[in-house]
Amino acid sequence: MGDRSAEPSPVLPHLTLKPTRRPVDACRVVERGTDRTTQSTRPARAVVAEEWALLRLGLRAVLAATAIRVVAAGANVLPVLEDAARLNAGVVVVGRCTDLELGDAVRAAAGSGRSVIAVLPPDEPSDPLDLFALGAAGVVARLDTEYDLHQALWRIN
């Protein structure tokens, strides 16, 4: 993963990404066999609401690589938000769900007081700026790479 400082943002093409360290390098997790704490203040628990099971599994894998544990996942956002409250998850990753439109899902998740990352399907009519206005802390496209999701998660702080 090279320097992306001169590349346009895949989500907002009119913006250019700032030069940053890779998010995985910036986050150190607890080392095995020690009681050292993490250096990141990013929430350590997340929930995923997305209609496609395979995409939920992929999001879980990317979140795990960023030291964020997925504690609940499902195709419907409302039960997943209930799980987030019960399991004290700090991040909600929400894509296309079977019970709410993406904008409504982002609004509901943001209203719960958690950080929200929206995953924008390619055929979704929602504008990323509208999703930010509804409370999303980050927006990535389904076609983006794991690097882009790492960047969105890293910038939650």
Summary of the structure (lengths in Angstrom):
residues: 157
radius of gyration: 15.1
end to end distance: 22.4
largest distance: 48.1
contacts: 490
relative contact order: 0.18
helix: 34%
strand: 17%
